[in-house]
Amino acid sequence: MHDRTANLLGAASLAVTDLLLGATSAAAATGPSGTAALVVLSKAPGLSATELGRRIGLTQSAATRMVDSLESRGLVERRTSIGKWVAVHPTEQGWRAARAVLTTREDRVAGLLTDLDDGERATLTTLLEKLLVAAYGENPDTFLLCRLCDRESCGDGATTHCPVGAADVEARAVEARAQGEQDGRA
C-alpha cells in the first residue's frame, strides 16, 4: 500500500516540474502554455493554432487565445498560408525567448544532476528512458510528452535516441503488422 519508490518518484517529479515551469516561464515571460508553444514553434514554425494547441495539450479555443496573447506581446505572428489556412510563426523575439527557455531548462536540470557521478548518471538515463516509454504507453502523444524537450540532445540517432520516439515507431509498427494480418484474413 505504501510504495516508497512511487512516493519518491511522485515527489521528485513534482519538484522538477515546479522548478522547470517556474524557470522556463520566467525565461519566456509567459505562462507554461505560451512557453511550450514557443519551444514547439521553434522546431516546427508554421503550424496552425489548432495543431499547435494539440501539440501542447490545449483545446482549439484555448490555443487561439494563447496565440492571441503571444501575438500581442510580439512573440509570434500569423501568416496567411494556403487558402484560408493561417500559420503561426515565431518572431525574432519569439525565437530568442524559445532559446532562452531551452537554455534555462538545461541549466536548471543540470544543476540537479551535479551530485551524480558518471555511473549514477548512466543508470538514471536508463531508468528515465524506461519511465518515458511507460509514460508513452499511458499517453501515446509524442508531441505532448516532449513539448519542452531539447530535441537535439535526445534525437541525433547516432549515439542517442528519443525513447518516446522509439516507442511511437514500435507502436506504429505493431499496429501496421496487425492491420496487415487483418487485411490478409479479409
C-alpha positions in Angstrom: 0.0 0.0 0.0 2.8 2.4 0.8 5.3 2.2 -2.1 8.2 4.4 -1.1 9.7 4.3 -4.6 6.5 5.5 -6.2 6.2 8.2 -3.5 9.8 9.4 -4.1 9.2 9.5 -7.9 6.0 11.5 -7.4 7.7 14.0 -5.1 10.7 14.3 -7.4 8.5 14.7 -10.5 6.5 17.4 -8.9 9.7 19.2 -7.6 11.3 19.1 -11.0 8.1 20.2 -12.7 7.7 23.2 -10.4 11.4 24.1 -10.9 11.2 23.8 -14.7 7.8 25.5 -15.2 8.7 28.4 -13.0 12.2 28.9 -14.5 11.1 28.4 -18.2 8.0 30.6 -17.8 10.1 33.3 -16.4 12.7 33.0 -19.2 9.9 33.4 -21.8 8.0 35.9 -19.7 4.8 34.0 -20.4 2.8 31.2 -18.9 3.5 27.4 -19.2 1.4 27.0 -22.3 2.9 30.0 -24.1 6.4 28.8 -23.1 5.7 25.3 -24.6 4.2 26.9 -27.7 7.4 28.9 -28.3 9.5 25.8 -28.0 7.3 23.8 -30.3 7.2 26.6 -32.9 11.0 26.9 -32.7 11.2 23.4 -34.1 8.0 23.5 -36.2 7.2 27.0 -37.3 4.1 27.5 -39.4 1.7 25.3 -37.5 -2.0 26.3 -37.3 -3.2 27.5 -33.9 -5.3 24.3 -33.7 -2.3 22.0 -34.4 -0.1 24.0 -32.0 -2.7 23.6 -29.3 -3.0 19.9 -29.9 0.8 19.5 -29.5 0.8 21.3 -26.2 -2.5 20.0 -24.8 -4.9 22.9 -25.4 -8.3 23.0 -26.9 -8.7 24.9 -30.2 -10.3 27.9 -28.4 -7.7 28.0 -25.7 -4.9 27.7 -28.3 -6.4 30.6 -30.2 -6.5 32.7 -27.1 -2.9 31.8 -26.3 -1.7 32.7 -29.8 -3.6 36.0 -29.5 -1.7 36.7 -26.3 1.7 35.7 -27.7 1.0 37.8 -30.8 0.0 40.9 -28.7 3.4 40.5 -26.9 5.3 40.4 -30.2 6.4 36.7 -29.8 4.5 35.2 -32.7 2.9 36.3 -35.9 0.1 34.9 -38.0 0.8 34.5 -41.7 -1.8 33.6 -44.4 -0.8 30.3 -46.0 -2.7 28.0 -48.4 -6.2 29.2 -48.9 -7.7 30.4 -45.6 -5.2 28.5 -43.5 -3.2 30.7 -41.1 0.2 29.6 -40.0 1.8 30.7 -36.7 5.5 31.7 -36.7 7.8 32.9 -34.0 9.0 36.5 -34.4 12.7 37.2 -33.8 11.7 38.0 -30.2 9.9 34.6 -30.1 13.0 32.8 -31.4 15.1 34.4 -28.6 12.5 33.5 -26.0 12.5 29.9 -27.1 16.3 29.7 -27.0 16.2 31.2 -23.5 13.6 28.6 -22.4 15.8 25.7 -23.6 18.9 27.2 -22.1 17.2 27.8 -18.8 15.7 24.3 -18.8 19.0 22.7 -19.4 20.8 24.8 -16.7 18.2 24.1 -14.1 18.1 20.4 -14.7 21.9 20.1 -15.0 22.1 21.8 -11.6 20.1 18.9 -10.1 22.5 16.3 -11.6 25.7 17.8 -10.3 26.0 15.4 -7.3 25.7 12.3 -9.5 28.8 10.6 -10.7 29.1 9.2 -14.3 27.8 5.7 -13.3 24.8 7.2 -11.5 24.0 9.4 -14.5 24.2 6.4 -16.8 21.9 4.5 -14.5 19.5 7.4 -14.2 19.5 7.8 -18.0 18.5 4.2 -18.5 15.7 4.4 -15.9 14.4 7.7 -17.3 14.2 6.1 -20.8 12.2 3.3 -19.3 9.9 5.7 -17.5 9.3 7.7 -20.6 8.4 4.6 -22.6 5.9 3.7 -19.8 4.6 7.3 -20.0 4.1 6.9 -23.7 2.1 3.7 -23.0 -0.2 5.8 -20.8 -0.4 8.8 -23.2 0.8 7.9 -26.7 1.2 11.5 -27.8 4.8 12.2 -28.7 4.2 15.9 -29.2 2.6 16.4 -25.8 5.1 14.3 -23.9 8.1 16.1 -25.5 6.6 19.6 -25.7 9.5 21.2 -23.7 12.2 18.9 -25.0 15.5 20.0 -26.4 15.2 17.6 -29.4 18.8 17.9 -30.4 20.0 16.4 -27.1 17.8 13.4 -27.5 17.5 12.5 -31.1 20.6 12.5 -33.2 20.2 8.8 -33.8 24.0 8.1 -33.8 24.8 8.0 -30.1 21.4 8.8 -28.5 17.8 8.3 -29.4 14.5 9.6 -28.2 12.8 6.8 -26.1 9.4 8.4 -26.7 10.0 8.5 -30.5 11.3 4.9 -30.4 8.2 3.8 -28.5 6.0 5.6 -31.1 7.8 3.9 -34.0 7.4 0.5 -32.3 3.7 1.1 -31.6 3.1 2.1 -35.2 5.0 -1.0 -36.5 2.9 -3.3 -34.3 -0.3 -1.5 -35.5 0.8 -1.9 -39.1 1.6 -5.6 -38.7 -1.8 -6.2 -37.0 -3.5 -4.3 -39.9 -1.6 -6.4 -42.4 -2.6 -9.6 -40.7 -6.2 -8.4 -40.6 -6.1 -7.4 -44.3 -4.6 -10.8 -45.1 -7.6 -12.6 -43.4 -10.2 -10.4 -45.2 
